[in-house]
């Protein structure tokens, strides 16, 4: 059986879309038959790789090393070639990744567009996959060719995946608890995927498998930066949203597909759960600054404090994220070195309204030198599933003084956003380094890892700071094109636990007015990386058509380069839109239509990817999910 035999079903699904396309071009019914036999028909060709027989071999590539190949799609016919999707047919594709961000959906006669495939082997075996391109070509739709490659050698470095929620590590098989959420409300948690080793980590996808008693839509994912590749110490984030529709415990398993060589971490799976509640209930949460301190696992580190002195008081916020008043009975130290930490609850409210917070302070006063100190903070309250709420405080008592670096404007290992900067102009941001420790802070250097994107000015920087002293440096962004830019800044010093102090800066060039893409279904906006659920649909039958709207909410023209189906179970979904309306004036909009026609039972999913000139959402995608029954 050849590939066309295997794909007869999706080809049938695409026939109505061609008819819709012809209708939108104002072609009358009688002209359809005439056009089918004229040179106005588009003809798709992947240059050098004929349909069904084309073959490209990456050859032998060292394991955990990436190899790239570019492919050209040519329209050798007389009409406009409409590219509707590009993905793989075979399941054996974990080593291959398609970058379709450079594809144009509308390819004029005699013109071409390009896409790239990455091959990254992780084992000493051969792999192959079939590339499939969906279009409006009458003769070669779908268009397919085969790619292949083999892994060789011994890796010089490998990746190591790690997962965090806030500052808390979540091991494989671990659990993240959303607590009590009232029916109709939502609660979200942000998870961070890290690469702790020297090899590049490929993160392919994040998916959900719902537990018993949990229905579609009660948990949902927002994954705007995935798929991605992470170098050592780089990270990316995704969000899980819990929206209970009935009372009771709801659960799901999150699975992160990646290429970590350790089998238990590939895929990396962990559990999530939450309790849907009908009646208003309090829900306690503790924060120090912007960091959550989860009950039972959260901790706050005072760092190095000289014995015989005291730290600056750390302020902790008790939040009530529930729907009823939170009543606090006590805040005490119950375990550990309780005499070396002190709690100040003066001014603290014992009744916290929903959405409000109250604060208390803790001071660390070490008595013995060169020892690690800790204590457990216990908060007795009336949250039904987090009473008592506990977390740890910790620190080191030292004889010698110890420096401690801090940058006022941006936290360690976080981001700073310049925002839009007009073309022909520059924007300067001043950053303040302070020594919050007890010893002298020696700065070795401040390094800009991407000097071609941002300029670092440290001529005014003092590289020796006494305790409590500050100094400044500047970062300057001068845009040369209207694209987003980022750079890593690293400050090298003798801080014992934050050397280097690192953070990322982001900015993009603007002509003073910019396009701004927004995707809606009905009145609901779907941000980049979000999910849309079709109703459960019988296998072999079609859902009702679902119409999405693409809006330009900006002040400049939005130019849409492509709208594509990509990845996953693409064969169970269809897409149609008017390719003559891909440039939107400010305030204008277009629509595209999707259908879910499952070929198998169970969960089926793919992505709609929209590439445009939006300066900060150049590649926006929404995951389409349906259940075949």
C-alpha positions as CSV (number, residue, x, y, z in Angstrom):
1,X,0.0,0.0,0.0
2,X,1.5,3.4,-1.0
3,X,1.2,6.6,1.0
4,X,-1.8,7.8,-1.1
5,X,-3.7,4.7,-0.2
6,X,-3.0,5.4,3.5
7,X,-4.1,9.0,3.2
8,X,-7.3,8.6,1.2
9,X,-9.5,9.8,4.1
10,X,-7.8,13.1,4.6
11,X,-7.8,13.7,0.9
12,X,-11.6,13.3,0.8
13,X,-11.8,15.8,3.7
14,X,-9.9,18.4,1.7
15,X,-12.2,18.4,-1.4
16,X,-14.8,20.6,0.2
17,X,-12.1,23.1,1.2
18,X,-11.0,23.5,-2.4
19,X,-14.7,24.2,-3.3
20,X,-14.8,26.8,-0.6
21,X,-11.6,28.3,-1.8
22,X,-13.0,28.6,-5.3
23,X,-16.1,30.2,-4.1
24,X,-14.3,32.9,-2.1
25,X,-12.4,33.8,-5.3
26,X,-15.8,34.7,-6.9
27,X,-15.6,31.8,-9.5
28,X,-19.0,30.6,-10.7
29,X,-19.9,26.9,-10.6
30,X,-19.6,26.5,-14.4
31,X,-16.0,27.8,-14.3
32,X,-14.8,25.1,-11.9
33,X,-14.7,22.5,-14.6
34,X,-13.0,24.8,-17.1
35,X,-10.3,25.8,-14.5
36,X,-9.6,22.1,-13.7
37,X,-8.2,21.7,-17.2
38,X,-6.3,24.9,-17.6
39,X,-2.9,26.2,-16.7
40,X,-4.4,28.3,-13.9
41,X,-4.1,25.3,-11.6
42,X,-1.3,25.5,-9.0
43,X,1.3,22.7,-9.1
44,X,3.3,21.9,-6.0
45,X,6.9,20.7,-6.2
46,X,9.5,20.2,-3.6
47,X,12.6,21.0,-5.6
48,X,14.8,17.9,-6.0
49,X,12.4,15.5,-4.1
50,X,9.5,14.2,-6.3
51,X,6.1,13.4,-4.8
52,X,6.0,9.9,-3.3
53,X,9.5,9.0,-4.5
54,X,11.7,11.8,-3.1
55,X,14.3,10.8,-0.5
56,X,16.7,12.9,1.6
57,X,19.4,11.4,3.8
58,X,21.0,13.3,6.6
59,X,23.6,10.6,6.7
60,X,25.6,9.8,9.8
61,X,25.3,12.5,12.6
62,X,26.9,12.3,16.0
63,X,24.4,11.6,18.8
64,X,23.0,14.7,20.6
65,X,24.3,16.9,17.7
66,X,21.8,18.8,15.4
67,X,22.0,18.7,11.6
68,X,19.8,21.0,9.5
69,X,18.5,20.8,5.9
70,X,16.4,23.3,3.9
71,X,13.8,22.4,1.4
72,X,12.2,24.6,-1.3
73,X,8.5,24.4,-2.2
74,X,7.9,25.6,-5.8
75,X,4.6,26.6,-7.5
76,X,5.3,25.5,-11.1
77,X,1.6,25.9,-12.1
78,X,-0.4,29.0,-13.2
79,X,-2.5,29.6,-10.1
80,X,-1.9,30.5,-6.5
81,X,-0.6,27.6,-4.4
82,X,-2.2,27.5,-1.0
83,X,-0.1,25.6,1.6
84,X,-2.5,24.4,4.4
85,X,-0.3,22.2,6.5
86,X,3.1,20.5,6.9
87,X,4.0,17.7,9.2
88,X,5.1,14.0,9.4
89,X,3.1,10.9,8.6
90,X,5.1,8.3,10.5
91,X,5.2,7.9,14.3
92,X,9.0,7.3,14.3
93,X,9.8,11.0,14.2
94,X,11.1,11.9,17.6
95,X,14.5,12.8,16.1
96,X,13.1,15.1,13.4
97,X,11.7,18.6,13.8
98,X,10.1,20.8,11.2
99,X,10.5,24.6,11.3
100,X,7.6,25.9,9.3
101,X,8.0,29.5,10.4
102,X,9.5,30.6,7.1
103,X,6.7,29.1,4.9
104,X,4.3,31.4,3.1
105,X,0.8,30.1,2.8
106,X,0.2,31.8,-0.6
107,X,2.8,31.0,-3.2
108,X,2.4,32.8,-6.5
109,X,3.0,31.1,-9.9
110,X,6.7,30.6,-10.5
111,X,7.6,31.5,-6.9
112,X,8.8,29.4,-4.0
113,X,8.9,29.2,-0.2
114,X,11.3,27.4,2.1
115,X,11.1,25.3,5.3
116,X,13.8,23.6,7.4
117,X,14.1,20.1,9.1
118,X,16.4,19.4,12.1
119,X,17.8,15.9,12.7
120,X,19.1,15.3,16.2
121,X,19.8,11.6,16.9
122,X,19.9,10.3,20.5
123,X,20.9,6.7,19.8
124,X,23.1,4.6,17.5
125,X,20.3,3.5,15.1
126,X,18.7,4.6,11.9
127,X,15.4,6.6,11.7
128,X,13.2,7.7,8.9
129,X,10.0,9.6,8.5
130,X,7.6,10.8,5.8
131,X,7.1,14.5,5.3
132,X,3.6,15.4,4.2
133,X,2.5,18.8,2.7
134,X,-1.2,19.6,2.4
135,X,-2.2,22.1,-0.3
136,X,-4.8,23.0,-2.9
137,X,-2.9,21.3,-5.7
138,X,-5.4,19.1,-7.5
139,X,-2.8,16.5,-8.7
140,X,-0.4,16.1,-5.8
141,X,-2.3,16.5,-2.6
142,X,-0.9,15.4,-0.2
143,X,2.7,15.7,-1.4
144,X,5.1,13.4,0.4
145,X,8.8,12.4,0.5
146,X,11.0,10.5,2.9
147,X,13.8,11.7,5.1
148,X,16.3,9.5,6.9
149,X,19.4,9.7,9.2
150,X,21.5,7.6,11.5
151,X,23.1,8.3,14.9
152,X,26.8,7.7,15.4
153,X,29.7,8.3,17.8
154,X,29.7,9.0,21.5
155,X,28.0,12.1,22.8
156,X,30.4,14.7,24.2
157,X,27.6,16.1,26.3
158,X,24.0,15.2,27.2
159,X,21.1,17.2,28.6
160,X,19.4,16.8,32.0
161,X,15.8,17.9,32.4
162,X,14.5,19.3,35.7
163,X,11.0,20.7,36.5
164,X,10.1,23.4,39.0
165,X,6.9,25.0,40.2
166,X,8.1,28.3,41.6
167,X,11.3,27.5,43.5
168,X,10.2,23.9,44.3
169,X,11.5,21.0,42.3
170,X,8.9,18.5,41.1
171,X,10.3,15.1,40.6
172,X,9.1,12.5,38.1
173,X,5.9,11.1,39.6
174,X,5.5,14.2,41.9
175,X,2.3,16.1,42.5
176,X,1.3,19.7,42.1
177,X,-1.9,20.6,44.1
178,X,-4.2,23.5,43.0
179,X,-6.1,23.3,46.3
180,X,-9.7,24.3,46.6
181,X,-11.1,26.2,43.6
182,X,-14.8,27.2,43.4
183,X,-16.8,25.9,40.5
184,X,-16.7,28.5,37.7
185,X,-13.4,30.0,38.9
186,X,-9.9,29.2,37.6
187,X,-6.5,28.8,39.2
188,X,-3.2,28.6,37.3
189,X,0.3,27.4,38.1
190,X,3.4,28.2,36.1
191,X,6.0,25.4,35.7
192,X,9.6,25.8,34.6
193,X,11.5,23.3,32.6
194,X,15.3,23.5,33.1
195,X,18.3,22.0,31.4
196,X,20.9,21.3,34.1
197,X,23.6,19.7,32.0
198,X,25.9,20.7,29.1
199,X,24.0,19.1,26.1
200,X,21.2,20.7,24.3
201,X,17.8,19.6,25.6
202,X,15.0,19.3,23.0
203,X,11.5,19.8,24.5
204,X,9.0,18.5,21.9
205,X,5.6,18.8,23.6
206,X,3.6,19.0,26.8
207,X,0.3,17.0,27.0
208,X,-2.4,16.1,29.5
209,X,-4.0,12.8,30.3
210,X,-7.1,13.3,32.4
211,X,-7.8,11.1,35.4
212,X,-11.0,9.3,36.3
213,X,-13.9,11.7,37.0
214,X,-12.2,14.6,35.4
215,X,-13.8,16.0,32.2
216,X,-12.4,17.8,29.2
217,X,-11.6,21.5,30.0
218,X,-11.2,21.1,33.7
219,X,-7.4,21.2,33.2
220,X,-5.8,23.0,30.3
221,X,-2.3,23.9,29.1
222,X,-0.7,27.1,27.9
223,X,2.7,26.4,26.3
224,X,3.7,29.4,24.2
225,X,7.5,28.5,24.0
226,X,7.2,24.8,23.3
227,X,8.6,23.1,21.3
228,X,12.0,24.5,22.0
229,X,15.7,23.7,22.6
230,X,17.5,24.6,25.8
231,X,21.2,25.1,26.3
232,X,22.7,24.5,29.8
233,X,21.1,26.6,32.5
234,X,18.4,27.8,30.1
235,X,14.7,27.3,30.9
236,X,11.2,27.7,29.5
237,X,7.8,27.8,31.1
238,X,4.3,26.5,30.6
239,X,1.1,27.1,32.5
240,X,-1.6,24.7,33.7
241,X,-5.1,26.2,34.4
242,X,-7.6,24.4,36.7
243,X,-11.2,25.2,36.0
244,X,-13.5,22.8,37.9
245,X,-16.9,22.2,36.5
246,X,-18.2,20.0,39.3
247,X,-17.3,19.3,42.9
248,X,-14.8,16.8,44.0
249,X,-11.1,16.0,43.5
250,X,-10.0,16.4,39.8
251,X,-6.7,14.9,38.6
252,X,-4.5,14.6,35.5
253,X,-1.0,13.5,34.4
254,X,1.3,16.0,32.7
255,X,3.7,14.5,30.2
256,X,6.7,16.4,28.9
257,X,8.2,14.8,25.7
258,X,12.0,15.5,25.5
259,X,15.3,13.8,24.7
260,X,16.9,13.5,28.1
261,X,18.8,10.2,27.9
262,X,17.6,9.0,31.3
263,X,14.5,6.8,30.6
264,X,12.6,7.8,33.8
265,X,12.8,11.4,32.6
266,X,11.7,10.8,29.0
267,X,8.9,11.5,29.0
268,X,8.9,13.5,32.3
269,X,5.6,12.9,34.0
270,X,4.0,14.3,37.1
271,X,0.5,14.5,38.6
272,X,-1.7,17.5,39.1
273,X,-4.9,17.7,41.2
274,X,-7.4,20.2,42.5
275,X,-10.6,20.2,44.5
276,X,-13.7,21.7,42.9
277,X,-15.8,23.3,45.7
278,X,-19.3,24.7,45.5
279,X,-19.3,26.7,48.8
280,X,-17.0,29.6,49.4
281,X,-13.8,28.4,51.2
282,X,-10.6,30.1,52.2
283,X,-7.4,29.1,50.5
284,X,-4.1,30.1,52.1
285,X,-0.9,30.8,50.3
286,X,2.4,32.2,51.5
287,X,4.8,34.4,49.5
288,X,8.1,36.1,50.1
289,X,8.3,38.9,47.5
290,X,7.1,37.3,44.3
291,X,8.0,33.7,45.2
292,X,5.4,31.2,46.4
293,X,6.4,29.1,49.4
294,X,4.3,25.9,49.0
295,X,3.1,24.3,52.2
296,X,5.4,21.4,53.3
297,X,8.1,22.1,50.7
298,X,8.6,25.9,50.5
299,X,11.8,27.5,52.0
300,X,13.3,30.9,52.3
301,X,17.1,31.3,52.7
302,X,18.6,34.3,54.6
303,X,22.0,33.5,53.2
304,X,25.2,34.2,55.2
305,X,24.8,36.3,58.3
306,X,27.6,37.2,60.7
307,X,27.2,35.6,64.2
308,X,26.3,38.1,66.8
309,X,24.3,40.2,64.3
310,X,20.9,40.0,62.8
311,X,19.6,39.9,59.2
312,X,17.3,42.5,57.8
313,X,13.7,41.4,58.6
314,X,12.2,39.3,55.7
315,X,8.6,40.1,55.0
316,X,6.2,37.2,54.3
317,X,2.7,37.7,52.9
318,X,-0.2,35.4,53.9
319,X,-2.6,35.5,50.9
320,X,-6.2,34.3,50.8
321,X,-6.8,33.0,47.3
322,X,-10.1,31.4,48.3
323,X,-13.7,32.6,48.3
324,X,-14.3,33.0,52.1
325,X,-12.6,34.8,54.9
326,X,-9.3,33.1,56.0
327,X,-9.0,33.0,59.8
328,X,-5.5,32.7,61.3
329,X,-5.0,31.3,64.8
330,X,-1.2,31.6,65.2
331,X,2.1,31.9,63.4
332,X,4.9,30.2,65.4
333,X,8.3,28.4,65.1
334,X,7.8,24.7,65.8
335,X,11.0,22.8,64.9
336,X,14.7,23.4,64.2
337,X,16.8,26.2,65.6
338,X,13.8,28.1,66.9
339,X,15.9,30.4,69.1
340,X,17.9,31.8,66.2
341,X,14.9,33.0,64.3
342,X,12.3,35.4,65.6
343,X,8.8,36.2,64.3
344,X,7.1,39.6,64.4
345,X,3.4,39.5,64.0
346,X,2.6,43.0,65.2
347,X,0.1,44.6,62.9
348,X,-0.9,41.3,61.3
349,X,-4.6,40.8,60.6
350,X,-6.0,37.5,61.9
351,X,-9.0,37.6,59.4
352,X,-8.0,37.9,55.7
353,X,-10.7,38.6,53.2
354,X,-10.8,36.8,49.8
355,X,-8.2,38.3,47.5
356,X,-6.5,40.1,50.3
357,X,-3.3,39.5,52.3
358,X,-1.6,40.3,55.6
359,X,2.1,40.2,56.5
360,X,4.5,39.2,59.2
361,X,8.3,39.4,59.6
362,X,11.1,37.0,60.4
363,X,14.7,37.9,61.5
364,X,17.7,35.5,61.5
365,X,20.2,36.0,64.4
366,X,22.8,33.2,64.3
367,X,24.6,32.4,67.5
368,X,27.1,29.7,66.5
369,X,29.6,30.2,63.7
370,X,29.9,28.3,60.4
371,X,26.8,26.3,60.9
372,X,23.6,25.8,58.8
373,X,20.5,26.9,60.7
374,X,16.9,26.2,59.9
375,X,13.4,26.4,61.5
376,X,9.9,25.4,60.6
377,X,7.2,28.1,60.4
378,X,3.8,26.8,61.3
379,X,0.6,28.8,60.5
380,X,-2.6,27.5,62.1
381,X,-5.6,28.5,60.1
382,X,-9.1,27.4,58.8
383,X,-8.1,26.3,55.3
384,X,-9.6,22.8,55.1
385,X,-6.7,21.1,53.3
386,X,-3.7,23.2,54.4
387,X,-4.0,23.5,58.2
388,X,-1.4,23.8,59.5
389,X,0.5,25.5,56.7
390,X,4.3,25.0,57.1
391,X,7.5,26.2,55.4
392,X,11.1,26.4,56.4
393,X,13.5,29.4,56.9
394,X,17.2,28.8,56.8
395,X,20.6,30.5,56.8
396,X,24.3,30.2,57.7
397,X,26.0,31.7,60.7
398,X,29.5,32.7,59.9
399,X,32.5,34.3,61.7
400,X,33.8,35.9,58.6
401,X,31.8,38.5,56.8
402,X,30.2,37.5,53.5
403,X,29.2,39.6,50.5
404,X,25.7,39.3,48.9
405,X,25.0,40.7,45.5
406,X,21.6,42.0,44.4
407,X,20.4,44.0,41.4
408,X,17.4,46.2,42.4
409,X,15.7,46.2,39.0
410,X,15.8,42.5,38.1
411,X,15.8,39.3,40.2
412,X,18.5,36.7,39.8
413,X,17.9,34.4,36.8
414,X,14.8,36.3,35.7
415,X,13.9,38.7,32.8
416,X,13.8,42.4,32.1
417,X,11.7,43.8,29.3
418,X,12.7,47.0,27.5
419,X,9.5,46.9,25.5
420,X,9.2,48.6,22.1
421,X,12.0,51.0,21.1
422,X,11.4,53.3,18.1
423,X,13.6,52.7,15.0
424,X,16.3,55.2,14.8
425,X,16.3,55.8,18.5
426,X,17.9,54.2,21.5
427,X,16.7,53.2,25.0
428,X,19.0,53.1,28.0
429,X,18.1,51.3,31.2
430,X,20.1,51.8,34.4
431,X,20.7,48.8,36.7
432,X,21.7,49.2,40.4
433,X,24.0,46.6,42.0
434,X,23.9,46.6,45.8
435,X,25.8,44.7,48.4
436,X,23.3,43.4,50.9
437,X,25.8,41.2,52.7
438,X,28.1,41.7,55.6
439,X,31.4,41.6,53.8
440,X,33.0,43.5,51.0
441,X,31.7,42.7,47.5
442,X,34.3,42.5,44.7
443,X,32.9,42.6,41.2
444,X,35.2,40.9,38.6
445,X,33.4,41.8,35.4
446,X,30.0,42.5,33.8
447,X,29.5,40.5,30.6
448,X,27.0,40.9,27.8
449,X,26.8,37.6,26.1
450,X,25.0,39.1,23.0
451,X,26.9,42.4,22.2
452,X,25.5,42.4,18.7
453,X,22.0,43.0,20.1
454,X,22.5,45.2,23.2
455,X,25.4,47.5,24.4
456,X,26.7,47.3,27.9
457,X,28.1,50.5,29.5
458,X,30.1,50.0,32.8
459,X,32.4,53.0,32.7
460,X,30.6,54.4,35.8
461,X,30.6,51.1,37.6
462,X,32.5,50.8,41.0
463,X,33.9,47.2,41.2
464,X,34.4,47.3,45.0
465,X,31.4,47.7,47.3
466,X,31.3,47.9,51.1
467,X,28.3,46.4,52.8
468,X,25.3,48.6,52.0
469,X,27.0,50.3,49.0
470,X,25.6,50.5,45.5
471,X,26.9,51.1,42.0
472,X,25.3,51.3,38.6
473,X,25.7,50.1,35.0
474,X,23.7,50.7,31.8
475,X,22.3,48.6,29.0
476,X,21.5,50.3,25.8
477,X,19.2,48.9,23.0
478,X,19.4,50.5,19.5
479,X,17.1,48.6,17.1
480,X,18.2,48.0,13.6
481,X,15.2,45.9,12.5
482,X,11.7,45.3,13.8
483,X,12.4,41.9,15.4
484,X,12.4,40.8,19.1
485,X,15.9,40.7,20.6
486,X,17.2,39.1,23.8
487,X,20.6,39.0,25.6
488,X,22.0,37.3,28.6
489,X,23.8,39.6,31.2
490,X,26.2,38.0,33.7
491,X,27.8,39.7,36.7
492,X,30.9,37.9,38.0
493,X,31.8,38.5,41.7
494,X,32.8,36.8,45.0
495,X,29.2,36.3,46.2
496,X,29.4,32.6,47.4
497,X,26.1,31.5,46.0
498,X,25.2,33.9,43.1
499,X,28.3,34.0,40.9
500,X,27.6,34.9,38.2
501,X,24.4,36.9,38.9
502,X,22.6,36.5,35.6
503,X,19.4,37.7,33.9
504,X,18.0,38.2,30.4
505,X,16.9,41.4,28.7
506,X,14.3,41.6,25.9
507,X,13.4,44.4,23.5
508,X,12.1,44.9,19.9
509,X,12.3,47.7,17.3
510,X,9.2,49.7,16.5
511,X,8.4,52.3,13.9
512,X,6.2,54.0,16.4
513,X,3.2,51.9,15.4
514,X,3.0,48.1,15.4
515,X,0.6,45.4,14.5
516,X,-0.9,43.3,17.3
517,X,-2.4,39.9,16.5
518,X,-5.3,38.5,18.5
519,X,-7.1,35.1,17.9
520,X,-10.6,34.6,19.0
521,X,-13.3,32.0,18.9
522,X,-16.6,33.7,19.6
523,X,-15.8,36.2,22.3
524,X,-13.0,34.2,23.9
525,X,-9.4,35.2,23.0
526,X,-6.9,32.3,22.6
527,X,-3.4,33.4,23.5
528,X,-0.2,31.9,22.1
529,X,0.2,28.3,23.4
530,X,-3.4,27.9,24.5
531,X,-5.8,25.0,23.7
532,X,-9.2,24.7,22.0
533,X,-11.4,21.7,22.6
534,X,-13.8,20.3,20.0
535,X,-16.9,18.5,21.3
536,X,-16.6,14.7,21.4
537,X,-17.2,13.4,17.9
538,X,-18.1,10.0,16.5
539,X,-15.2,8.3,14.5
540,X,-15.8,8.9,10.8
541,X,-18.1,11.8,11.3
542,X,-17.5,15.5,11.3
543,X,-17.9,18.1,14.0
544,X,-19.7,21.3,13.3
545,X,-17.4,23.8,11.7
546,X,-15.6,26.1,14.2
547,X,-14.8,29.6,13.0
548,X,-11.8,31.5,14.5
549,X,-11.3,35.2,14.0
550,X,-7.8,36.8,13.6
551,X,-7.8,40.4,14.6
552,X,-5.3,43.2,14.2
553,X,-5.6,45.2,17.4
554,X,-2.4,47.2,16.7
555,X,-1.7,50.5,14.9
556,X,0.1,49.2,11.8
557,X,-0.8,46.6,9.1
558,X,-0.7,43.0,10.3
559,X,0.9,40.8,7.5
560,X,0.1,37.1,7.9
561,X,2.7,35.0,6.3
562,X,1.1,31.6,6.9
563,X,-1.7,29.7,8.6
564,X,-0.9,26.0,8.8
565,X,-1.9,22.7,10.4
566,X,1.3,21.2,11.9
567,X,2.2,18.2,14.0
568,X,0.2,15.6,15.9
569,X,-2.9,14.0,14.5
570,X,-3.2,16.5,11.6
571,X,-5.2,14.0,9.5
572,X,-8.2,14.3,11.9
573,X,-8.5,18.1,11.3
574,X,-9.3,20.3,8.4
575,X,-8.6,24.0,7.7
576,X,-9.9,26.6,5.3
577,X,-9.5,30.4,4.9
578,X,-9.4,33.1,2.2
579,X,-5.8,33.5,1.2
580,X,-6.6,36.9,-0.5
581,X,-7.1,38.6,2.9
582,X,-3.7,38.0,4.6
583,X,-2.9,41.6,5.2
584,X,-5.0,43.3,7.9
585,X,-5.3,47.0,8.4
586,X,-5.6,48.2,12.0
587,X,-8.9,47.1,13.4
588,X,-9.5,44.6,10.6
589,X,-10.0,40.9,10.9
590,X,-10.2,37.7,8.9
591,X,-11.7,34.3,9.7
592,X,-10.5,30.7,9.3
593,X,-12.6,27.6,9.7
594,X,-11.6,24.2,11.3
595,X,-13.3,20.8,11.5
596,X,-12.7,17.8,13.7
597,X,-13.2,14.5,11.8
598,X,-11.6,11.7,14.0
599,X,-10.3,8.7,12.2
600,X,-9.7,6.8,15.4
601,X,-11.2,6.8,18.9
602,X,-9.4,8.5,21.8
603,X,-7.7,11.9,22.2
604,X,-6.6,13.5,18.9
605,X,-4.7,16.8,18.6
606,X,-2.8,19.1,16.2
607,X,-1.7,22.8,16.1
608,X,-2.8,25.8,14.1
609,X,0.3,27.9,13.6
610,X,0.0,31.6,12.4
611,X,3.2,33.4,11.4
612,X,3.0,37.1,11.0
613,X,4.9,40.4,11.5
614,X,3.6,40.9,15.1
615,X,6.8,42.0,16.8
616,X,6.4,39.9,19.9
617,X,4.2,37.1,18.6
618,X,5.8,36.3,15.3
619,X,4.8,32.6,15.6
620,X,1.4,32.1,17.4
621,X,-0.1,28.7,17.7
622,X,-3.2,27.2,19.3
623,X,-3.5,23.5,20.0
624,X,-6.7,21.9,18.6
625,X,-7.9,18.9,20.7
626,X,-10.8,16.5,20.2
627,X,-12.0,13.1,21.5
628,X,-13.0,10.5,19.0
629,X,-15.7,8.2,20.3
